[in-house]
């Protein structure tokens, strides 16, 4: 009996010594994948866009910066850049369209739908304006109509976050792609 206890104590002390020498882990594991941990601002072109937007926040500079963030799958940064812009810049249809895209990528479909409707209303108002001054470009009319159709299908399907229901988002996209929309231009 005594020999059994000595043997058991020896095994426990040996296991503790082995764990002390070798450790319990091989190293700290990251919470995010390696590509997500990499800094986003290593691109000199992006740094130049950020500097230009900070020094002169115009529609062009904020739009280019927000587009660059969206291309790099950083909708939170795109939203932040747009939200920090002046109200006059945020009110333009081009920036509102980018903001709706950023909201969609952040999983805020109802807010994105409301913003897309504002873009459509602003563009319709400029198309109907007699002077034609400040009219939305044709690419924006087409993109906003397409975006609005997709967001309406997502809303009709009850999808508030496309990341939570990717199959439903894909079906909503397919349904919106089947619709034919005409954009009247003068």
Protein Blocks (a to p, Z undefined) as FASTA:
>chain_A
ZZmmmmmmmmmmmmmmmmmmnopbfbdcdfbdfklmpcfklpmklmmmmmmmmmmccfkl
mmmmmmmmmmnopaklmmmmmmmpcfklmmpmklmmmmmmmmmmnopaklmmmmmmmmmm
mmmmmmmpmnlpoiacfklmmmmmmmmmmmmmmmmnopablklmmmlmmmmmmmmmmpcc
ddddZZ
